[in-house]
Amino acid sequence: MRKNLGSAGELFPQSVFIVASYDDAGVPNAMNVAWGGECTRNEIAINIGDHKTTENILARGAFTVAPADAAHVMEADYFGIATGRKVNKAEASGMTFVRSAFVDAPVIEEFPLTMECIVKDVQDWGGEKRFIGEIVNTSVDEEILDDEGRVDFGKMRPIVYDSTRRIYRVVGDVVGGAWEAGKPLL
Ligand SMILES: Cc1cc2nc3c(=O)[nH]c(=O)nc-3n(C[C@H](O)[C@H](O)[C@H](O)COP(=O)(O)O)c2cc1C
């Protein structure tokens, strides 16, 4: 028996993207973004309301995106419940914000994977903004690379947001090969 739950989608997984930026005065900031995702191999969309981060990205035309890992769930959540309008989250979090060599935005060193983006497009809708970021560099901690130099998400242990219960979950298990698991049905 199936039930109809209405129009609020139950989309899973949602990313836990930590979006970092600088303000006009050069103060670093970071926020937690679940409503975001990959558009193409080198473009990311983030959908954000009226936040300090929104002002920063409009001012600087750049941001970085670090998918949060299980080792930093406390800091990742903090970035989503405190605002840079009231507190310096970079200092309060104890994380290390360093200037990207590629874009006008900070990289948070403790997150093992970061996409460095320039703003390619800004779309307005209903008081919110969708920023399309073009990835100009991806920086990675060698600790999460495999023997062939590929990012190993099994080592990284990224977390995802489960909006039905407002919890973070870890992803990692491999259950099949892509472009492979369906072959018995060809
Ligand atoms: C799990 C989680 C996911 C979130 N996703 C989004 C999002 O996709 N878009 C958004 O505008 N705010 C989102 N937020 C809220 C912002 O992260 C929060 O308002 C934050 O304080 C903004 O920081 P800032 O004012 O320093 O930029 C999320 C918060 C949490 C905890």
The ligand as an SDF file (V2000), in Angstrom:
LIG
                    3D

 31 33  0  0  0  0  0  0  0  0999 V2000
   21.7670   21.0580    7.6100 C   0  0  0  0  0  0  0  0  0  0  0  0
   21.6110   22.4880    7.1840 C   0  0  0  0  0  0  0  0  0  0  0  0
   21.3970   22.7850    5.8530 C   0  0  0  0  0  0  0  0  0  0  0  0
   21.2010   24.0950    5.4210 C   0  0  0  0  0  0  0  0  0  0  0  0
   20.9810   24.3530    4.1030 N   0  0  0  0  0  0  0  0  0  0  0  0
   20.7660   25.6290    3.7030 C   0  0  0  0  0  0  0  0  0  0  0  0
   20.5490   25.9160    2.3220 C   0  0  0  0  0  0  0  0  0  0  0  0
   20.6340   25.0310    1.4540 O   0  0  0  0  0  0  0  0  0  0  0  0
   20.2780   27.2020    1.9780 N   0  0  0  0  0  0  0  0  0  0  0  0
   20.2010   28.2200    2.9000 C   0  0  0  0  0  0  0  0  0  0  0  0
   19.9490   29.3650    2.5330 O   0  0  0  0  0  0  0  0  0  0  0  0
   20.4430   27.9740    4.2210 N   0  0  0  0  0  0  0  0  0  0  0  0
   20.7310   26.7170    4.6280 C   0  0  0  0  0  0  0  0  0  0  0  0
   20.9900   26.4530    5.9360 N   0  0  0  0  0  0  0  0  0  0  0  0
   20.9920   27.5780    6.9050 C   0  0  0  0  0  0  0  0  0  0  0  0
   22.3080   28.3870    6.8880 C   0  0  0  0  0  0  0  0  0  0  0  0
   23.4480   27.5450    6.8740 O   0  0  0  0  0  0  0  0  0  0  0  0
   22.3200   29.3050    8.1410 C   0  0  0  0  0  0  0  0  0  0  0  0
   21.2410   30.2250    8.0470 O   0  0  0  0  0  0  0  0  0  0  0  0
   23.6270   30.0170    8.3810 C   0  0  0  0  0  0  0  0  0  0  0  0
   23.5550   30.6040    9.6640 O   0  0  0  0  0  0  0  0  0  0  0  0
   23.9730   31.0940    7.3780 C   0  0  0  0  0  0  0  0  0  0  0  0
   25.2500   31.5810    7.7080 O   0  0  0  0  0  0  0  0  0  0  0  0
   25.7600   33.0580    7.3450 P   0  0  0  0  0  0  0  0  0  0  0  0
   24.6820   34.0440    7.7540 O   0  0  0  0  0  0  0  0  0  0  0  0
   27.0090   33.1960    8.1570 O   0  0  0  0  0  0  0  0  0  0  0  0
   26.0130   33.0840    5.8750 O   0  0  0  0  0  0  0  0  0  0  0  0
   21.2220   25.1590    6.3840 C   0  0  0  0  0  0  0  0  0  0  0  0
   21.4730   24.8620    7.7330 C   0  0  0  0  0  0  0  0  0  0  0  0
   21.6730   23.5400    8.1330 C   0  0  0  0  0  0  0  0  0  0  0  0
   21.9520   23.2380    9.5880 C   0  0  0  0  0  0  0  0  0  0  0  0
  1  2  1  0
  2  3  1  0
  2 30  2  0
  3  4  2  0
  4  5  1  0
  4 28  1  0
  5  6  2  0
  6  7  1  0
  6 13  1  0
  7  8  2  0
  7  9  1  0
  9 10  1  0
 10 11  2  0
 10 12  1  0
 12 13  2  0
 13 14  1  0
 14 15  1  0
 14 28  1  0
 15 16  1  0
 16 17  1  0
 16 18  1  0
 18 19  1  0
 18 20  1  0
 20 21  1  0
 20 22  1  0
 22 23  1  0
 23 24  1  0
 24 25  2  0
 24 26  1  0
 24 27  1  0
 28 29  2  0
 29 30  1  0
 30 31  1  0
M  END
$$$$
